Amino acid sequence: MKQKSFYFYFLLLFLLINPHNIFPQTLNQHKYVGTKVCGKCHKSEKQGKQYVIWKESIHAQAYKTLETEKANKICKEKGFGDKAVEAKECLGCHASGWDVDKKFIGKKFKIEDGVQCETCHGSGGDYKSLKVMKNRKLAIKNGLVDVFDNTEQFCRNCHNPDSPTFTGFNFEEMWAKIEHPVPHRKKK
């Protein structure tokens, strides 16, 4: 009986000291690296100029819209607070990484970059290397989010009537403005 008690307490102590054994999801956190890190490889013509397309898009300005008086007025009217840049209801669709533990934010990551690469493609700390990116399955295993199975629904998570400034959303028209495939992967 004493031996069984010893093993029970040993197991309990082990689980308390090493919570990763019972909460493996804590091991799956990936660090946000920021658009400049992604842009190193994703700005060339050969690669598809994804960084350039993003930089010239309204997504790159999404956070900046929260810094306006108009955004603050809407934020107050909706009861979210005084400043849109501090309201989770606004940040949820206008910024990446706003609700992430600081230990998962890389030095080059800037919330001011708005709706950026990692908003849609997942935090890139563990898939950013060329070796990992060349293997799509490995990249997905390391945090790359594959939004291409249901892109429209993914976009509608923010572009929907719940947004206080929603005036409609034509997915095909908007997607044509921001689509940024890797040329050699583009569907024929």
N, CA and C of each residue as an Amber inpcrd file, in Angstrom:
protein
   564
   0.8150000  -1.1980000   0.0000000   0.0000000   0.0000000   0.0000000
   0.8580000   1.2620000   0.0000000   1.9330000   1.2480000   0.8130000
   2.8130000   2.4100000   0.8750000   3.4990000   2.6380000  -0.4630000
   3.8040000   1.5560000  -1.1620000   4.4620000   1.6870000  -2.4520000
   3.5220000   2.3420000  -3.4700000   2.2320000   1.9840000  -3.4510000
   1.2680000   2.5930000  -4.3550000   1.1140000   4.0840000  -4.0480000
   1.0940000   4.4420000  -2.7700000   1.0000000   5.8530000  -2.3760000
   2.2230000   6.6190000  -2.8580000   3.3810000   6.0080000  -2.7300000
   4.6060000   6.6480000  -3.1780000   4.5350000   6.9550000  -4.6760000
   4.0990000   5.9850000  -5.4870000   4.0080000   6.1830000  -6.9360000
   2.9540000   7.2400000  -7.2860000   1.8570000   7.2240000  -6.5750000
   0.8150000   8.2200000  -6.8160000   1.3530000   9.6290000  -6.5620000
   2.0160000   9.8280000  -5.4210000   2.5390000  11.1490000  -5.0960000
   3.6910000  11.5370000  -6.0180000   4.4930000  10.5500000  -6.4200000
   5.5740000  10.8110000  -7.3610000   5.0000000  11.2840000  -8.6980000
   3.9710000  10.5920000  -9.1980000   3.3310000  10.9560000 -10.4490000
   2.6960000  12.3440000 -10.3430000   2.0040000  12.5940000  -9.2560000
   1.3750000  13.8970000  -9.0400000   2.4260000  15.0130000  -9.0160000
   3.5110000  14.7910000  -8.3070000   4.5830000  15.7800000  -8.2380000
   5.1950000  16.0070000  -9.6230000   5.4010000  14.9280000 -10.3850000
   5.9610000  15.0420000 -11.7310000   5.0580000  15.8830000 -12.6340000
   3.7520000  15.6420000 -12.5730000   2.8110000  16.3890000 -13.4020000
   2.7560000  17.8520000 -13.0000000   2.8660000  18.1290000 -11.7180000
   2.8430000  19.5090000 -11.2620000   4.1100000  20.2570000 -11.6620000
   5.2390000  19.5760000 -11.6140000   6.5050000  20.2030000 -11.9880000
   6.6240000  20.3500000 -13.5000000   6.0820000  19.3970000 -14.2460000
   6.2150000  19.3900000 -15.6980000   4.8290000  19.4390000 -16.3580000
   4.1820000  20.6040000 -16.3700000   2.8250000  20.7050000 -16.8980000
   2.7200000  20.4140000 -18.3960000   3.8350000  20.4320000 -19.1310000
   3.7850000  20.1490000 -20.5650000   3.3140000  18.7240000 -20.8460000
   3.4490000  17.8580000 -19.8780000   2.9920000  16.4840000 -20.0760000
   1.4800000  16.3790000 -20.1440000   0.7900000  17.2580000 -19.4410000
  -0.6700000  17.1790000 -19.4750000  -1.2880000  18.3140000 -20.2770000
  -0.5000000  19.3250000 -20.6040000  -0.9780000  20.4380000 -21.4080000
  -0.0510000  20.6400000 -22.6060000  -0.0390000  19.7010000 -23.5600000
   0.9020000  19.8020000 -24.6760000   0.6760000  21.0120000 -25.5650000
  -0.5060000  21.6350000 -25.5290000  -0.7460000  22.7930000 -26.3730000
   0.1990000  23.9410000 -26.0330000   0.7420000  23.9730000 -24.8260000
   1.6620000  25.0460000 -24.4790000   2.9660000  24.9180000 -25.2590000
   3.2530000  23.7400000 -25.7850000   4.4520000  23.5510000 -26.5790000
   4.2610000  24.0180000 -28.0160000   3.0360000  24.2490000 -28.4290000
   2.7470000  24.5980000 -29.8060000   2.6790000  26.0930000 -30.0580000
   3.1500000  26.8920000 -29.1420000   3.1750000  28.3360000 -29.3300000
   4.3700000  28.6770000 -30.2110000   4.1420000  29.5310000 -31.1860000
   5.2050000  29.9490000 -32.0890000   5.3940000  31.4460000 -31.9490000
   6.6050000  31.8920000 -32.1230000   6.9250000  33.3100000 -31.9700000
   6.5320000  34.0940000 -33.2180000   5.9680000  35.2810000 -33.0090000
   5.6570000  36.2040000 -34.0910000   6.9540000  36.9160000 -34.4760000
   7.2620000  36.9400000 -35.7690000   8.5320000  37.5040000 -36.2200000
   8.3830000  38.8450000 -36.9280000   7.2210000  39.1340000 -37.5100000
   6.9890000  40.4200000 -38.1620000   7.1800000  40.4020000 -39.6670000
   6.5880000  41.3870000 -40.3070000   6.5540000  41.4510000 -41.7680000
   7.9300000  41.6150000 -42.4010000   8.8260000  42.3010000 -41.7330000
  10.1590000  42.4920000 -42.3090000  10.8880000  41.1630000 -42.4500000
  10.6890000  40.2650000 -41.5060000  11.3120000  38.9420000 -41.5920000
  10.7080000  38.1610000 -42.7600000   9.3990000  38.1980000 -42.8860000
   8.7300000  37.5090000 -43.9990000   9.1440000  38.1300000 -45.3340000
   9.2490000  39.4560000 -45.3380000   9.5610000  40.1860000 -46.5570000
  10.9310000  39.9050000 -47.1270000  11.8460000  39.4090000 -46.3260000
  13.1860000  39.0930000 -46.8220000  13.1170000  38.1430000 -48.0180000
  12.2440000  37.1630000 -47.9230000  12.1340000  36.1700000 -48.9950000
  10.9310000  36.4010000 -49.9090000   9.9290000  37.0840000 -49.4110000
   8.6740000  37.2050000 -50.1490000   8.4750000  38.5740000 -50.8090000
   9.5600000  39.1430000 -51.3260000   9.4200000  40.4300000 -52.0020000
   9.8900000  40.4010000 -53.4540000  10.5630000  39.3540000 -53.8550000
  11.1010000  39.3050000 -55.2150000  10.0240000  38.9410000 -56.2400000
  10.2850000  39.3110000 -57.4660000   9.3870000  38.9730000 -58.5810000
   9.2400000  37.4540000 -58.6910000  10.3430000  36.7480000 -58.5920000
  10.3390000  35.2870000 -58.7040000   9.4500000  34.6530000 -57.6280000
   9.4590000  35.2340000 -56.4490000   8.6830000  34.6950000 -55.3260000
   7.2280000  35.1590000 -55.3550000   6.9190000  36.1970000 -56.1400000
   5.5400000  36.6540000 -56.2580000   5.2550000  38.0130000 -55.6520000
   6.2750000  38.6680000 -55.1200000   6.1420000  40.0200000 -54.5530000
   5.0470000  40.1220000 -53.4870000   4.8940000  39.0800000 -52.6850000
   3.8510000  39.0930000 -51.6600000   4.0080000  40.2540000 -50.6890000
   5.2330000  40.5350000 -50.2810000   5.4690000  41.6260000 -49.3290000
   5.0470000  42.9750000 -49.9290000   5.3820000  43.1970000 -51.1750000
   5.0320000  44.4480000 -51.8580000   3.5090000  44.5770000 -51.9690000
   2.8470000  43.4900000 -52.3350000   1.3800000  43.4930000 -52.4440000
   0.7610000  43.8330000 -51.0940000   1.2650000  43.2060000 -50.0390000
   0.7480000  43.4990000 -48.6920000   1.0200000  44.9670000 -48.3300000
   2.2300000  45.4180000 -48.5350000   2.6350000  46.7770000 -48.1350000
   1.7540000  47.8460000 -48.7870000   1.3000000  47.5700000 -50.0140000
   0.4590000  48.5280000 -50.7400000  -1.0390000  48.3140000 -50.4850000
  -1.3680000  47.3470000 -49.6570000  -2.7800000  47.0340000 -49.3900000
  -3.3170000  47.8060000 -48.1980000  -4.6130000  47.8080000 -48.0870000
  -5.2820000  48.4470000 -46.9560000  -5.0170000  47.6700000 -45.6570000
  -4.7000000  46.3930000 -45.7630000  -4.3720000  45.6020000 -44.5720000
  -3.1670000  46.1840000 -43.8330000  -2.1860000  46.6750000 -44.5830000
  -0.9960000  47.2560000 -43.9660000  -1.3280000  48.5400000 -43.1930000
  -2.4670000  49.1360000 -43.4810000  -2.8950000  50.3760000 -42.8210000
  -3.9420000  50.1380000 -41.7320000  -4.3130000  48.9020000 -41.5130000
  -5.4330000  48.5850000 -40.6080000  -5.2370000  49.1330000 -39.1950000
  -4.0500000  49.0070000 -38.6400000  -3.8030000  49.5240000 -37.2900000
  -3.8570000  51.0490000 -37.2830000  -3.2990000  51.6500000 -38.3180000
  -3.2670000  53.1170000 -38.3880000  -4.6730000  53.7130000 -38.3680000
  -5.6440000  52.9950000 -38.9200000  -7.0190000  53.5110000 -38.8810000
  -7.5380000  53.5980000 -37.4550000  -7.0080000  52.7580000 -36.5800000
  -7.4290000  52.7940000 -35.1720000  -6.8700000  54.0030000 -34.4340000
  -5.8790000  54.6460000 -34.9980000  -5.2610000  55.8050000 -34.3530000
  -5.9750000  57.1140000 -34.6810000  -7.0590000  57.0300000 -35.4110000
  -7.7740000  58.2420000 -35.8290000  -8.8660000  58.6290000 -34.8290000
  -9.2580000  59.8790000 -34.8890000 -10.3610000  60.3620000 -34.0460000
 -11.6750000  59.6720000 -34.4330000 -11.8410000  59.4120000 -35.7160000
 -13.0470000  58.7220000 -36.1770000 -13.1550000  57.3410000 -35.5200000
 -12.0420000  56.6200000 -35.4710000 -12.0470000  55.2960000 -34.8380000
 -12.3390000  55.4040000 -33.3470000 -11.7690000  56.3930000 -32.6890000
 -12.0260000  56.5980000 -31.2580000 -13.4960000  56.9190000 -31.0060000
 -14.0790000  57.6960000 -31.9100000 -15.4990000  58.0500000 -31.7740000
 -16.3750000  56.7940000 -31.8950000 -16.0990000  55.9800000 -32.8830000
 -16.8510000  54.7300000 -33.0640000 -16.6630000  53.8290000 -31.8460000
 -15.4370000  53.7550000 -31.3720000 -15.1110000  52.9180000 -30.2060000
 -15.9320000  53.3540000 -28.9840000 -15.9980000  54.6460000 -28.7480000
 -16.7720000  55.1820000 -27.6160000 -18.2680000  54.9220000 -27.8040000
 -18.7720000  55.1720000 -29.0140000 -20.1990000  54.9690000 -29.2940000
 -20.6140000  53.5050000 -29.0790000 -19.7330000  52.5940000 -29.3770000
 -20.0260000  51.1580000 -29.2170000 -19.7990000  50.6740000 -27.7840000
 -19.2370000  51.5390000 -26.9510000 -18.9990000  51.1710000 -25.5600000
 -17.7620000  50.3080000 -25.3600000 -16.8180000  50.3900000 -26.3020000
 -15.6000000  49.5800000 -26.2060000 -14.5020000  50.2600000 -25.3990000
 -14.6450000  51.5510000 -25.1550000 -13.6130000  52.3070000 -24.4490000
 -13.3440000  53.6240000 -25.1470000 -12.3190000  54.3240000 -24.6710000
 -12.0040000  55.6470000 -25.2210000 -11.0820000  55.5980000 -26.4300000
 -10.2110000  54.6010000 -26.4880000  -9.2220000  54.5370000 -27.5680000
  -9.3460000  53.2300000 -28.3350000  -9.4950000  53.3470000 -29.6440000
  -9.6330000  52.1620000 -30.4940000  -8.3830000  51.2830000 -30.4570000
  -7.2120000  51.8930000 -30.3100000  -5.9640000  51.1120000 -30.2730000
  -5.8190000  50.2930000 -28.9930000  -6.7210000  50.4940000 -28.0470000
  -6.6890000  49.7330000 -26.7950000  -7.8810000  48.7800000 -26.6610000
  -8.7930000  48.8190000 -27.6020000 -10.0210000  48.0170000 -27.5060000
  -9.8450000  46.6650000 -28.1970000 -10.0180000  45.6000000 -27.4380000
  -9.8680000  44.2580000 -28.0180000 -10.8630000  44.0330000 -29.1590000
 -12.0200000  44.6730000 -29.0640000 -13.0280000  44.5300000 -30.1160000
 -12.5390000  45.1110000 -31.4430000 -11.6580000  46.0780000 -31.3800000
 -11.0990000  46.6950000 -32.5900000  -9.8030000  45.9920000 -33.0090000
  -8.9590000  45.7320000 -32.0410000  -7.6680000  45.1030000 -32.3170000
  -7.8200000  43.7140000 -32.9350000  -8.8790000  43.0300000 -32.5820000
  -9.0880000  41.6720000 -33.0950000  -9.0380000  41.5690000 -34.6060000
  -9.4640000  42.6100000 -35.3030000  -9.4520000  42.5960000 -36.7780000
  -8.4660000  43.5830000 -37.3830000  -7.8450000  44.4190000 -36.5700000
  -6.9620000  45.4490000 -37.1070000  -5.4880000  45.2310000 -36.7800000
  -5.1630000  44.1700000 -36.0460000  -3.7720000  43.9720000 -35.6490000
  -3.4860000  42.5070000 -35.3490000  -2.2470000  42.1570000 -35.4860000
  -1.7650000  40.8260000 -35.0930000  -1.0260000  40.9450000 -33.7740000
  -1.0410000  39.8860000 -33.0050000  -0.2080000  39.8000000 -31.8150000
  -0.6050000  40.6460000 -30.6300000  -1.7130000  41.3340000 -30.7060000
  -2.1130000  42.2300000 -29.6150000  -2.4440000  41.4750000 -28.3330000
  -2.8720000  40.2300000 -28.4530000  -3.2830000  39.4440000 -27.2830000
  -2.3270000  38.2950000 -26.9950000  -1.1090000  38.3820000 -27.5070000
  -0.1300000  37.3120000 -27.3820000   0.8440000  37.6270000 -26.2450000
   1.1720000  36.6110000 -25.4720000   2.1590000  36.7570000 -24.4110000
   3.4420000  37.3350000 -25.0170000   4.0100000  38.3260000 -24.3820000
   5.1830000  39.0320000 -24.9120000   6.3590000  38.1000000 -25.2010000
   6.4270000  36.9710000 -24.5270000   7.5380000  36.0530000 -24.7910000
   7.4230000  35.4190000 -26.1850000   6.2660000  35.5560000 -26.8340000
   6.0770000  35.0320000 -28.1880000   6.1200000  36.1390000 -29.2510000
   6.6370000  37.3000000 -28.8720000   6.7580000  38.4250000 -29.8050000
   8.2400000  38.6730000 -30.0850000   8.6240000  38.5250000 -31.3470000
  10.0180000  38.7360000 -31.7420000  10.3880000  40.2050000 -31.7740000
  11.6810000  40.4650000 -31.8250000  12.2030000  41.8370000 -31.7860000
  11.7790000  42.6740000 -32.9830000  11.5580000  42.0550000 -34.1310000
  11.2130000  42.8040000 -35.3420000   9.7010000  42.9190000 -35.5640000
   8.9230000  42.2830000 -34.7090000   7.4680000  42.3350000 -34.8370000
   6.9430000  43.6830000 -34.3660000   6.0340000  44.2680000 -35.1460000
   5.4170000  45.5420000 -34.7600000   3.9060000  45.4330000 -34.9390000
   3.1780000  45.6590000 -33.8750000   1.7200000  45.6270000 -33.9360000
   1.2050000  46.6780000 -34.9300000   1.9510000  47.7460000 -35.0880000
   1.5620000  48.8320000 -35.9920000   1.4960000  48.3860000 -37.4550000
   2.0390000  47.2180000 -37.7590000   1.9690000  46.6960000 -39.1330000
   0.5880000  46.1560000 -39.4640000  -0.3220000  46.2190000 -38.5130000
  -1.7290000  45.9050000 -38.7750000  -2.0110000  44.4640000 -39.1210000
  -2.8250000  44.2760000 -40.1420000  -3.1760000  42.9390000 -40.6240000
  -2.0260000  42.5220000 -41.5270000  -1.1750000  41.6950000 -40.9860000
   0.0790000  41.3740000 -41.6520000   0.1920000  39.8890000 -41.9660000
   1.3210000  39.4950000 -42.4440000   1.5400000  38.1170000 -42.8850000
   1.0480000  37.1030000 -41.8500000   1.4410000  37.2980000 -40.6090000
   1.1490000  36.3260000 -39.5690000  -0.3050000  36.3650000 -39.0990000
  -1.0430000  37.3930000 -39.4680000  -2.4710000  37.4300000 -39.1520000
  -3.1690000  36.2720000 -39.8480000  -2.8250000  36.0610000 -41.0940000
  -3.4750000  35.0230000 -41.9000000  -2.6790000  33.7200000 -41.9510000
  -1.3650000  33.8260000 -41.9470000  -0.5260000  32.6480000 -42.1680000
   0.0410000  32.0380000 -40.8890000  -0.2720000  32.6070000 -39.7370000
   0.2060000  32.0610000 -38.4680000   1.5720000  32.6040000 -38.0910000
   1.8570000  32.5980000 -36.8000000   3.1340000  33.1180000 -36.3160000
   4.2870000  32.2870000 -36.8950000   5.2660000  32.9760000 -37.4620000
   6.2770000  32.3310000 -38.2950000   7.5840000  31.9470000 -37.6580000
   7.7030000  32.0760000 -36.3760000   8.9780000  31.8010000 -35.7210000
   9.5720000  30.4420000 -36.0190000   8.7390000  29.4520000 -36.2080000
   9.2490000  28.0980000 -36.4160000   9.1200000  27.5990000 -37.8460000
   8.5510000  28.3880000 -38.7340000   8.4940000  27.9610000 -40.1360000
   9.1840000  28.9360000 -41.0810000   9.7990000  29.9710000 -40.5580000
  10.3810000  31.0290000 -41.3950000  11.6220000  30.6110000 -42.1670000
  12.3040000  29.5870000 -41.7420000  13.5430000  29.2150000 -42.4340000
  13.2430000  28.6010000 -43.7970000  14.1560000  28.8000000 -44.7320000
  13.9940000  28.2820000 -46.0870000  13.8610000  26.7630000 -46.0750000
  14.6250000  26.1150000 -45.2280000  14.5730000  24.6480000 -45.1310000
  13.1590000  24.1770000 -44.7840000  12.5150000  24.8340000 -43.8420000
  11.1660000  24.4480000 -43.4370000  10.1480000  24.8710000 -44.4930000
  10.2910000  26.0770000 -45.0220000   9.3270000  26.5780000 -46.0100000
   9.3080000  25.7550000 -47.2940000  10.4110000  25.1040000 -47.6180000
  10.4580000  24.2760000 -48.8320000   9.6230000  23.0050000 -48.6850000
   9.2910000  22.6550000 -47.4560000   8.5020000  21.4550000 -47.1810000
   7.1740000  21.9050000 -46.5720000   6.1450000  21.9970000 -47.3860000
   4.8500000  22.5490000 -46.9470000   4.2940000  21.8350000 -45.7160000
   4.3610000  20.5080000 -45.7020000   3.8520000  19.7570000 -44.5450000
   4.6220000  20.1170000 -43.2850000   5.9280000  20.2440000 -43.4100000
   6.7520000  20.6180000 -42.2610000   6.4430000  22.0460000 -41.8180000
   6.2410000  22.9330000 -42.7830000   5.9010000  24.3140000 -42.4480000
   4.5790000  24.3760000 -41.6840000   3.5940000  23.6300000 -42.1410000
   2.2980000  23.5930000 -41.4470000   2.4610000  23.0080000 -40.0550000
   3.2620000  21.9750000 -39.9360000   3.5300000  21.3770000 -38.6180000
   4.1820000  22.3930000 -37.6770000   4.9270000  23.3290000 -38.2530000
   5.6420000  24.3320000 -37.4610000   4.9260000  25.6750000 -37.3770000
   3.6220000  25.6920000 -37.6680000   2.8330000  26.8950000 -37.4150000
   2.2290000  27.5880000 -38.6180000   2.6430000  27.2360000 -39.8430000
   2.0520000  27.8630000 -41.0210000   0.5780000  27.4890000 -41.0900000
  -0.2810000  28.4810000 -41.2030000  -1.7160000  28.2490000 -41.3080000
  -2.0750000  28.1960000 -42.7850000  -2.7330000  27.1370000 -43.1860000
  -3.1550000  26.9700000 -44.5750000  -4.5600000  27.5450000 -44.7140000
  -4.6450000  28.7970000 -45.1320000  -5.9390000  29.4720000 -45.2620000
  -6.5890000  29.2170000 -46.6200000  -5.9170000  28.4700000 -47.4660000
  -6.3830000  28.3450000 -48.8450000  -7.5060000  27.3420000 -49.0420000
  -7.8110000  26.5370000 -48.0670000  -8.9420000  25.6180000 -48.1940000
 -10.2710000  26.3500000 -48.1010000 -10.2960000  27.4170000 -47.3090000
 -11.5370000  28.1560000 -47.1140000 -11.2290000  29.6390000 -46.9150000
 -10.5960000  30.2140000 -47.8930000 -10.1340000  31.5960000 -47.7970000
 -11.2660000  32.5730000 -47.5360000 -12.3490000  32.4350000 -48.2500000
 -13.4460000  33.3940000 -48.0900000 -13.9720000  33.3940000 -46.6600000
 -14.1890000  32.2330000 -46.0940000 -14.6850000  32.1720000 -44.7160000
 -13.6670000  32.7780000 -43.7550000 -12.3950000  32.5200000 -44.0090000
 -11.3330000  33.0830000 -43.1680000 -11.4090000  34.6120000 -43.1820000
 -11.5630000  35.1960000 -44.3800000 -11.6390000  36.6530000 -44.5080000
 -12.8950000  37.2070000 -43.8210000 -13.9670000  36.4470000 -43.9030000
 -15.2360000  36.9030000 -43.3140000 -15.2230000  36.8650000 -41.7800000
 -14.1890000  36.3390000 -41.1890000 -14.0650000  36.4240000 -39.7350000
 -13.9930000  37.8860000 -39.2890000 -13.4640000  38.7440000 -40.1540000
 -13.4120000  40.1830000 -39.8580000 -14.3340000  40.9970000 -40.7490000
 -14.4040000  40.6170000 -41.9960000 -15.2260000  41.3710000 -42.9560000
 -16.6580000  40.8580000 -42.9090000 -17.3990000  41.3190000 -41.9040000
 -18.7750000  40.8480000 -41.6960000 -19.6130000  41.9290000 -41.0130000
 -20.9130000  41.7340000 -40.9480000 -21.8030000  42.7510000 -40.3650000
 -21.5630000  43.0640000 -38.8880000 -20.7660000  42.2680000 -38.1880000
 -20.4580000  42.5800000 -36.7910000 -19.5240000  43.7860000 -36.6720000
 -18.8250000  44.1060000 -37.7470000 -17.9410000  45.2700000 -37.7480000
 -18.7830000  46.5420000 -37.7650000 -18.4690000  47.5070000 -36.9040000
 -19.2780000  48.7270000 -36.8570000 -19.2000000  49.5740000 -38.1280000
 -18.2190000  49.3340000 -38.9850000 -18.0930000  50.1210000 -40.2140000
 -18.3650000  49.2780000 -41.4610000 -18.9580000  48.1140000 -41.2950000
 -19.2220000  47.2010000 -42.4160000 -20.2100000  47.8280000 -43.4020000
 -19.8290000  47.8020000 -44.6880000 -20.7200000  48.3210000 -45.7340000
 -20.9200000  47.2900000 -46.8340000 -20.5700000  46.0550000 -46.5470000
 -20.6630000  44.9910000 -47.5400000 -19.2790000  44.4420000 -47.8270000
 -19.2520000  43.2570000 -48.3920000 -17.9690000  42.6250000 -48.6820000
 -18.1160000  41.7110000 -49.8880000 -17.5090000  42.1020000 -50.9730000
 -17.4910000  41.2990000 -52.1880000 -16.1540000  40.5680000 -52.1960000
 -16.1870000  39.3110000 -51.7780000 -14.9500000  38.5540000 -51.6280000
 -14.1330000  38.5040000 -52.9140000 -14.7370000  38.1690000 -54.0210000
 -13.9930000  38.0230000 -55.2730000 -13.2800000  39.3240000 -55.6540000
 -13.9690000  40.4310000 -55.5170000 -13.3840000  41.7340000 -55.8450000
 -12.2210000  42.0650000 -54.9040000 -12.4280000  41.8510000 -53.6210000
 -11.3960000  42.1780000 -52.6440000 -10.2100000  41.2140000 -52.7290000
 -10.4990000  39.9540000 -52.9450000  -9.4200000  38.9660000 -53.0520000
  -8.5200000  39.2920000 -54.2400000  -9.0920000  39.7500000 -55.3240000
  -8.3080000  40.1180000 -56.5090000  -7.3060000  41.2350000 -56.1820000
  -7.6300000  42.0700000 -55.2010000  -6.7420000  43.1720000 -54.8180000
  -5.5840000  42.7200000 -53.9300000  -5.7710000  41.6540000 -53.1830000
  -4.7250000  41.2490000 -52.2370000  -4.1390000  39.8720000 -52.5040000
  -4.6700000  39.1420000 -53.4630000  -4.1480000  37.7970000 -53.7390000
  -2.6470000  37.8800000 -54.0020000  -1.9090000  36.9490000 -53.4500000
  -0.4540000  37.0050000 -53.5620000   0.1540000  35.5930000 -53.5840000
  -0.1550000  34.8290000 -54.6210000   0.3530000  33.4560000 -54.6880000
   1.8500000  33.4060000 -54.9990000   2.4550000  32.3150000 -54.6040000
   3.8150000  32.0190000 -55.0310000   3.6670000  31.5100000 -56.4640000
   4.3090000  32.1440000 -57.4400000   4.0700000  31.7950000 -58.8520000
   4.1540000  30.3170000 -59.1940000   5.1200000  29.6140000 -58.6730000
   5.2440000  28.2040000 -59.0210000   4.1910000  27.3190000 -58.3520000
   3.4450000  27.8590000 -57.3830000   2.3770000  27.0980000 -56.7250000
   1.0070000  27.4770000 -57.1980000   0.9070000  28.5220000 -57.9980000
  -0.3940000  29.0110000 -58.4330000  -1.1340000  27.9200000 -59.2100000
  -2.4030000  27.7300000 -58.8700000  -3.2220000  26.7240000 -59.5360000
  -3.4470000  27.1230000 -60.9840000  -3.3950000  26.1420000 -61.8590000
  -3.5780000  26.4140000 -63.2880000  -4.9690000  26.1520000 -63.7320000
